[in-house]
Amino acid sequence: TVPDFYKKSNRCSHIMKDAVTFLHVGKSGGGTVTRELRNNRIRISMNHPRPVSGHIRNLQKGPSRTLIINVRDPIERFVSAFRWRLVVLCKPNDERQAGKKGAAHHPLDKCKNTNREEEQMLRETYQSDPNVLAEALCEDSPLYKDAIQDYSKILHSMTLSEWLEFLIDPSMNAEITDDGIQNFHAIPLEKQDNGETLFEQHIENISLHLLQTRYTLQKAKDLIKQKPHEVSSTGKEIWSHSSAKFQNSTNAEAVPPVLSPLGECCLARHLEQDYRLIQTMIMGDGTKQGTSNVVVEPLAEAHPVIRKACLWGSKEQQKLCQSDLKSMLLRRAQHLDRSQGNCSQR
């Protein structure tokens, strides 16, 4: 029976590791996605904190034909990564237990002591404030070149474009064969006007979609519906695996202020490639509806499978996915408009 399937003593799973690859982009809710898939006994190939070269080859040549990736507004991702590293890295005279492991899940009691240079850079060079680094990334800033290098030193700073380089770089996507990637599924993490997100709904729908692909829609619904409550609720706390929860609970500095208009503009320009990638994701099948969603210039030479980012699940799910991704673009549109001049001139 279905309930028996979810018992801890039962090691059976829906094995899809060869067919489906998940690129778990840091500070974008990927831990929640991973936990929910595991709770549903769905086993796919996982990549974190960076892509695994063998998995990328499988997407290029086969047998992996479906790519799942979690997507968050690039600026929010940067701020989250900056603050999270301040939380988990050991500071001078830190009273928490220092070590290599455990800090990510127990930052109140443990800290990571293996990245001293990164911690010192965040705390001293950038004053524990992501806005200081954001403003240093202004193209006319005398600190610009150093800031670019420092940005790359932050764990989870790997951009969305870097994660998907094999689909963006023409020389790399030319290596994709007919046996390689055919499906591209984005799971957006974006706040609505009321401050809530549809993220958990997207995750539930991706599980449903994967099971439907393996079985039938009705069978997939039955598997999700009959999952015991204790399994469904397991790991909900992983959604709180963020800097926001722990920033005021450790001996970390106070929560840094929001980005200044200058910092937001310069950071948007620095991450412009990511926003163009997100724009490409919502172009859909090239119909009039897709072209009406243009906020910034899409990536012309990107592999066409990227345009399928929201073409999965029900029609309602597809609309919600596109709406969330477009929201990320609209919030930064004014900063991405270079016709208005440099950020410092606005």
C-alpha positions as CSV (number, residue, x, y, z in Angstrom):
1,T,0.0,0.0,0.0
2,V,1.0,3.6,-0.4
3,P,1.4,4.2,3.4
4,D,3.6,1.2,3.7
5,F,5.8,2.6,0.9
6,Y,6.7,5.6,3.1
7,K,7.7,3.6,6.2
8,K,11.3,4.0,7.3
9,S,11.8,0.3,7.1
10,N,10.9,0.4,3.4
11,R,13.9,1.4,1.3
12,C,12.0,1.6,-2.0
13,S,12.1,4.9,-3.9
14,H,11.2,6.4,-7.3
15,I,14.7,6.2,-8.8
16,M,15.2,8.9,-11.5
17,K,18.9,9.6,-11.0
18,D,19.9,8.8,-14.5
19,A,17.0,10.8,-16.1
20,V,16.7,13.9,-13.8
21,T,19.4,16.3,-12.5
22,F,18.8,19.0,-9.9
23,L,21.1,22.0,-9.8
24,H,20.8,23.2,-6.2
25,V,21.7,26.9,-6.4
26,G,22.8,28.2,-3.0
27,K,20.6,30.6,-1.0
28,S,17.6,30.0,-3.2
29,G,15.6,27.5,-1.2
30,G,17.3,24.4,-2.6
31,G,17.5,22.7,0.8
32,T,13.7,22.8,0.9
33,V,13.4,21.3,-2.6
34,T,15.9,18.5,-1.7
35,R,14.0,17.7,1.5
36,E,10.6,17.6,-0.1
37,L,11.8,15.3,-2.9
38,R,13.4,13.0,-0.4
39,N,10.1,13.0,1.6
40,N,8.3,11.9,-1.5
41,R,11.0,9.2,-2.0
42,I,12.0,10.7,-5.3
43,R,15.7,10.1,-6.0
44,I,17.4,12.3,-8.6
45,S,21.0,13.5,-9.2
46,M,21.9,16.4,-6.9
47,N,24.5,19.2,-7.4
48,H,25.6,21.5,-4.5
49,P,27.3,23.8,-3.8
50,R,28.4,23.8,-7.4
51,P,27.7,21.7,-10.6
52,V,29.3,18.3,-10.8
53,S,31.2,18.0,-14.1
54,G,30.0,14.4,-14.6
55,H,26.3,15.4,-14.2
56,I,26.8,18.3,-16.7
57,R,28.2,15.8,-19.2
58,N,25.2,13.6,-18.6
59,L,22.9,16.5,-19.5
60,Q,25.0,17.2,-22.6
61,K,25.3,13.7,-23.9
62,G,22.7,11.7,-22.0
63,P,21.2,9.8,-20.2
64,S,20.0,12.8,-18.1
65,R,17.3,14.6,-20.1
66,T,15.5,16.7,-17.5
67,L,17.1,19.6,-15.6
68,I,15.6,21.2,-12.5
69,I,17.0,24.4,-11.0
70,N,15.8,26.7,-8.2
71,V,15.8,30.4,-9.1
72,R,15.8,33.4,-6.8
73,D,16.2,37.1,-7.6
74,P,20.0,37.5,-8.0
75,I,20.2,40.6,-5.8
76,E,18.3,38.9,-3.0
77,R,20.5,35.9,-3.4
78,F,23.6,37.9,-3.0
79,V,22.4,39.7,0.2
80,S,21.3,36.3,1.6
81,A,24.7,34.7,0.9
82,F,26.6,37.7,2.3
83,R,24.6,37.6,5.6
84,W,24.6,33.8,5.9
85,R,28.4,33.6,5.7
86,L,28.6,36.2,8.4
87,V,26.4,34.0,10.6
88,V,28.2,30.6,10.0
89,L,31.8,31.7,9.9
90,C,33.7,32.0,13.1
91,K,34.6,35.4,14.3
92,P,37.6,36.4,16.5
93,N,36.8,35.3,20.1
94,D,33.7,33.4,18.9
95,E,32.3,31.4,21.8
96,R,30.6,28.8,19.6
97,Q,32.2,25.4,18.9
98,A,34.5,25.8,15.9
99,G,34.9,23.1,13.3
100,K,34.5,22.2,9.6
101,K,30.9,20.8,9.9
102,G,27.6,21.5,11.6
103,A,27.5,25.3,11.4
104,A,25.0,25.3,8.5
105,H,22.3,23.5,10.6
106,H,23.4,24.6,14.1
107,P,24.7,28.1,13.8
108,L,23.6,29.0,17.4
109,D,26.1,26.5,18.7
110,K,28.7,26.0,16.0
111,C,30.7,28.0,13.5
112,K,32.9,27.2,10.6
113,N,36.6,27.9,11.1
114,T,38.0,27.0,7.6
115,N,37.4,30.3,5.8
116,R,39.3,32.9,7.8
117,E,40.1,35.1,4.8
118,E,36.5,35.2,3.7
119,E,35.2,36.1,7.1
120,Q,37.8,38.9,7.5
121,M,36.9,40.3,4.1
122,L,33.2,40.4,4.9
123,R,33.6,41.8,8.4
124,E,36.5,44.3,7.9
125,T,36.8,45.2,4.2
126,Y,33.0,45.4,3.8
127,Q,32.0,46.3,7.4
128,S,29.6,43.4,7.6
129,D,27.3,45.3,5.2
130,P,26.4,43.9,1.8
131,N,25.7,47.4,0.6
132,V,29.3,48.4,0.9
133,L,30.3,45.6,-1.5
134,A,27.4,46.4,-3.7
135,E,28.4,50.0,-4.1
136,A,32.1,49.0,-4.7
137,L,30.7,47.0,-7.7
138,C,29.8,50.2,-9.4
139,E,31.5,50.3,-12.8
140,D,33.0,53.7,-12.1
141,S,34.2,52.9,-8.6
142,P,37.9,52.9,-7.9
143,L,37.3,49.6,-5.9
144,Y,35.5,47.9,-8.8
145,K,38.2,45.4,-9.9
146,D,38.9,44.3,-6.3
147,A,35.2,44.1,-5.5
148,I,34.7,41.7,-8.5
149,Q,37.3,39.4,-7.1
150,D,36.0,39.7,-3.5
151,Y,32.5,38.9,-4.7
152,S,33.6,35.6,-6.1
153,K,35.2,34.6,-2.8
154,I,31.8,34.4,-1.0
155,L,30.4,30.9,-0.9
156,H,27.2,30.6,-2.8
157,S,28.2,33.7,-4.9
158,M,28.4,31.5,-8.0
159,T,25.9,33.3,-10.4
160,L,23.0,31.6,-12.1
161,S,24.7,32.2,-15.4
162,E,27.8,30.3,-14.1
163,W,25.6,27.4,-13.0
164,L,24.1,27.2,-16.5
165,E,27.2,28.1,-18.5
166,F,26.9,24.8,-20.5
167,L,23.5,26.1,-21.8
168,I,24.7,29.7,-22.4
169,D,28.2,29.4,-23.9
170,P,27.7,28.6,-27.6
171,S,30.8,26.4,-27.7
172,M,29.4,24.3,-24.8
173,N,25.8,24.1,-25.8
174,A,26.9,23.0,-29.2
175,E,28.1,19.8,-27.5
176,I,24.6,18.9,-26.4
177,T,23.3,15.9,-28.4
178,D,19.9,14.5,-29.1
179,D,20.3,12.1,-26.2
180,G,21.0,15.0,-23.8
181,I,18.8,17.6,-22.1
182,Q,15.2,17.9,-23.4
183,N,13.4,19.4,-20.4
184,F,14.2,22.4,-18.2
185,H,12.2,23.1,-15.1
186,A,12.6,26.3,-13.0
187,I,11.4,26.5,-9.4
188,P,11.1,30.2,-8.5
189,L,11.5,31.6,-5.0
190,E,9.8,35.1,-5.2
191,K,7.8,37.0,-2.6
192,Q,4.3,38.1,-3.5
193,D,2.9,41.6,-2.7
194,N,1.7,40.2,0.7
195,G,5.2,39.0,1.6
196,E,4.3,35.3,1.1
197,T,5.7,33.0,-1.6
198,L,4.4,30.3,-3.8
199,F,7.6,28.3,-3.3
200,E,6.2,25.4,-1.4
201,Q,3.4,25.1,-4.0
202,H,6.0,25.1,-6.8
203,I,7.9,22.3,-5.0
204,E,4.8,20.2,-4.5
205,N,4.0,20.6,-8.1
206,I,7.4,19.6,-9.3
207,S,7.1,16.4,-7.2
208,L,3.7,15.8,-8.8
209,H,5.1,16.5,-12.2
210,L,8.0,14.0,-11.8
211,L,5.7,11.3,-10.6
212,Q,3.2,11.9,-13.3
213,T,6.0,11.6,-15.9
214,R,6.9,8.2,-14.4
215,Y,3.4,7.0,-13.9
216,T,0.1,8.7,-14.5
217,L,-1.4,12.0,-13.2
218,Q,-3.9,10.1,-11.0
219,K,-1.3,7.7,-9.6
220,A,0.9,10.7,-8.9
221,K,-1.9,12.5,-7.0
222,D,-2.6,9.3,-5.0
223,L,1.1,9.0,-4.0
224,I,1.2,12.6,-2.8
225,K,-2.2,12.5,-1.1
226,Q,-1.7,9.3,0.8
227,K,1.7,10.2,2.1
228,P,1.5,10.1,5.9
229,H,1.2,13.5,7.7
230,E,4.4,12.9,9.7
231,V,6.3,12.5,6.5
232,S,4.7,15.6,4.9
233,S,5.6,17.7,7.9
234,T,9.2,16.4,8.3
235,G,11.8,19.0,7.5
236,K,9.6,22.0,7.2
237,E,12.1,23.8,9.4
238,I,14.6,23.6,6.5
239,W,12.7,26.6,4.9
240,S,14.2,28.6,7.8
241,H,17.7,27.6,6.8
242,S,18.6,31.3,6.1
243,S,20.4,34.2,7.5
244,A,17.2,35.9,8.5
245,K,16.4,33.3,11.2
246,F,19.8,33.4,12.9
247,Q,21.1,36.9,12.3
248,N,19.8,38.3,15.6
249,S,20.2,35.0,17.5
250,T,24.0,34.7,17.4
251,N,26.6,37.1,18.4
252,A,26.6,38.4,14.8
253,E,26.4,42.1,14.1
254,A,22.9,43.6,13.7
255,V,21.1,43.0,10.5
256,P,22.7,45.2,7.8
257,P,20.4,47.9,6.3
258,V,18.8,47.3,2.9
259,L,20.7,48.2,-0.2
260,S,20.9,51.9,-1.1
261,P,19.5,52.9,-4.5
262,L,23.1,53.1,-5.7
263,G,24.1,49.8,-4.3
264,E,21.0,48.1,-5.8
265,C,21.6,49.7,-9.2
266,C,25.3,48.7,-9.3
267,L,24.6,45.2,-8.2
268,A,21.8,44.8,-10.8
269,R,24.3,45.9,-13.5
270,H,26.9,43.5,-12.1
271,L,24.4,40.6,-12.3
272,E,22.9,41.7,-15.6
273,Q,23.7,38.4,-17.2
274,D,21.6,36.6,-14.6
275,Y,18.6,38.9,-15.3
276,R,19.0,38.3,-19.0
277,L,19.0,34.6,-18.3
278,I,15.8,34.8,-16.3
279,Q,14.3,36.9,-19.2
280,T,15.2,34.0,-21.6
281,M,13.5,31.6,-19.2
282,I,10.1,33.3,-19.6
283,M,10.2,33.6,-23.4
284,G,8.4,30.3,-23.7
285,D,7.9,28.9,-27.1
286,G,8.4,32.2,-28.9
287,T,4.7,33.0,-29.3
288,K,3.3,36.5,-29.0
289,Q,2.6,35.9,-25.3
290,G,6.3,35.1,-24.7
291,T,7.6,38.2,-26.5
292,S,5.2,40.4,-24.5
293,N,7.1,39.5,-21.4
294,V,10.3,41.2,-22.5
295,V,11.8,43.5,-19.7
296,V,15.5,43.1,-20.6
297,E,17.3,41.7,-23.6
298,P,17.2,37.9,-23.6
299,L,20.4,35.8,-24.3
300,A,20.3,35.3,-28.0
301,E,22.8,32.5,-28.2
302,A,21.5,30.5,-25.2
303,H,20.3,26.9,-25.8
304,P,16.5,27.0,-26.6
305,V,15.7,24.5,-23.8
306,I,16.1,27.4,-21.4
307,R,12.9,28.8,-22.8
308,K,11.1,25.8,-21.4
309,A,11.8,26.9,-17.8
310,C,8.1,27.3,-17.0
311,L,6.6,24.9,-19.5
312,W,6.0,22.1,-17.0
313,G,3.0,21.1,-14.8
314,S,-0.5,22.4,-15.3
315,K,-1.4,25.6,-17.2
316,E,-2.0,27.3,-13.8
317,Q,1.5,26.2,-12.6
318,Q,3.1,27.5,-15.8
319,K,1.4,30.9,-15.3
320,L,2.5,31.1,-11.7
321,C,6.1,30.2,-12.6
322,Q,6.3,32.9,-15.4
323,S,4.7,35.5,-13.1
324,D,7.3,34.9,-10.3
325,L,10.2,35.1,-12.8
326,K,8.8,38.2,-14.4
327,S,8.4,39.8,-11.0
328,M,12.1,39.4,-10.4
329,L,12.8,41.4,-13.6
330,L,10.2,44.1,-13.0
331,R,11.6,44.9,-9.6
332,R,15.1,45.7,-11.1
333,A,14.0,47.0,-14.5
334,Q,14.9,50.6,-13.9
335,H,18.4,49.7,-12.9
336,L,18.9,47.4,-15.9
337,D,18.0,50.2,-18.3
338,R,21.4,51.5,-19.3
339,S,19.9,54.3,-21.4
340,Q,19.5,56.2,-18.1
341,G,23.3,56.5,-17.7
342,N,25.6,55.2,-15.0
343,C,24.1,54.3,-11.6
344,S,26.0,57.2,-10.0
345,Q,24.4,59.7,-12.4
346,R,20.8,58.8,-11.6
